[in-house]
Amino acid sequence: MAPRSHGTGQVERAQLKRCADSVILEPGVLVFHPENVSLDEDVYVGHYAILKGYYKNELIVGRGSWIGQAAFLHAAGGITIGADVGIGPHACILTSTHAEPGRGRPIMAGALELLPVRLEDGCDIGIGAVILPGVTVGRGAQVGAGAVVTHDVPAGAIFAGNPARVLRTRQP
């Protein structure tokens, strides 16, 4: 099958499933499958961020959350972002991966596996961090700049590194 375009990602606010009047979408923001993208009150989306919805599952961003410049959110498996969450510039949140395709076959030949990501209220994702499919970042947790998060982050934890690990915990 020949590759297909996903379109330009340029949308009008009215095309989103929900886009509160107080939402700020900076110039250059791209939104794919806007019918499955919901942005609550006072959400900020920085220049050149990509909100990649999917034909199934949703990308839901809670009140007061901030998405930094050039962040990439791929919601094939679904992304739920709580209230007052910070996502740093160039952070990457992924919800899909390819299953092992079998001996001698390219990775892209493997079936697509979808796993949701949840960012709970008040957590913070550092600049350039990568959140992998199936991860939940707990309430008030902090993920350090450049971290690669392969498993759940407990509430109040400070997580950093590649692969990321708990540095310390605090009360969320």
N, C-alpha and C positions, 0 to 999 in steps of 0.2 A: 504494500500500500504506500502510495506517495505521501510525503509529509504535507500537512495542512497548516495554514496560518491560523493563529489564535486571534487575529485582528490587531488593531492598533492600541487598544487599551484606553483610548481617549473616550471619555464618557461625560455625560451631563449628570449633575447631582440627582435629578429626577429618575434616572435609570437604576440607581441603587435601591436595594430592598428597603433600606432605611438610611436616611442621611439628615440628621437634625440640622436646623438652621444655623446653630452655633459651631458646626464642624468647619474646620479650615483645611482645605485641600490646596496645597501650594502648587504653583506652576510645574508641569512636568510629571505629576502623579499619574500613574497608569492603573486602571482597574479592569480586570478581566472577569467575566461572568458577574456583572454588577447586580444582577437579580438575586444573587446569593451573598451579597456583602451588606452588612448593617453597621452603621457608625452612630453611636449614641451622642448625647450632648457633650459639647466642649472637647471633642476629639480633634487632635492636630495630626495632620499627615504631611511630612516634610517633602521638599523638592525631590523629584525623581524616585520616590518610593514606588514600589510595585506591589499592588494588592491583587494577588492572583487567586480569584475565586475559582470555582470549579462547577461543572454542571450539576453535581450532587454535593451534598455537605455545604456548610456555610462558614463564612468568615465573619465573626461577631466581635466588635470592639466596644468595650464598655466606656461609660462616662468618664471624661477627664483624662483619657489615655493619650499618650504622645508617641508617635511613630516617627523616627528620625529620617533624615535625608538618605535616599538610596537604599532604604531597608527593603528586603524581599520577603514577602509572606506568601507561601504557596499552600493554599487551603484545600487541596484535593481530598485529604482525610478529615478536614474540618479543623478550624482554629477558633478557640474561644478565649478572648482577652477580657479580663475583669476590669474593674474601675481603677483609675489612677495608676495605670501601668506605664512604665517608661521603656521604650524600645530604642536603643541607640542607633545612630547612623550606621549603615552598612550591615546591620544585623540580618541574619537569615533564619527564617523559621520554615522548616520542611515537614510535610506530612505524608510523603510517599517515598517508596523505595522499590526496587525491582527484586523479586525473589530469585534465588539461585536458578539459572536457566538450564543447568545440566552441563555435563562435560563438553568442552570444546565450543560452546555456544556463547555469544556475546551477552554481557549483562543486560543490555536493552531487550534481549529476547525473553527475559524472565517476566512472569506475570507481575503486574503492578500491585503492590501491597499498600493499603491506605491505613494510617493510624493517626488519630486526632492529637492535637497539641492543646494544652490548657495553660494559660498564664493567669494565675489567681491575683486577686486585688492587691494593689500596692507593690507588686514585684518590679524589679528593674533588670533589664537586659542590656549589658554593656555594648559598647561600640564593636562592631564586627563579630559579635558572638554568633554561634551557630547552634540552633536548637533542632535536634533530630526527631523523626517521627515517633509518636507515642509518649512523649515527655510531658509531665506536668511540672510547672514551676510554682511552688507553694507561695501562699500569701506572705508578702513582705520580704521574700527572698531576693538576693542580689546575685546576678551572674556577671562575672568579670569580663572585661574587654577581651575579645579574641578567644573566649572559652568555647569548647566544643562539648555540648551537653548531650550525653548519650543515655542518661537515665533520670528519673524523677529527682527534683530538688526539693528537700523538705522546707516547710514554712520557716521563715526567718534565717535560713542558711545563707552563708556567703560562699559561693561556688566559683571556682576558677580553674584554669588549666586546660590541657589537652591530653587525654580526656579530662573533663572537669571533675573536680572532687570538692568535698566540703573543707573549707579552710577554718571556719568557726560558725557557731550559731548564735543567734540573738533572739530576743522576743519580737515576733512580728507586730 
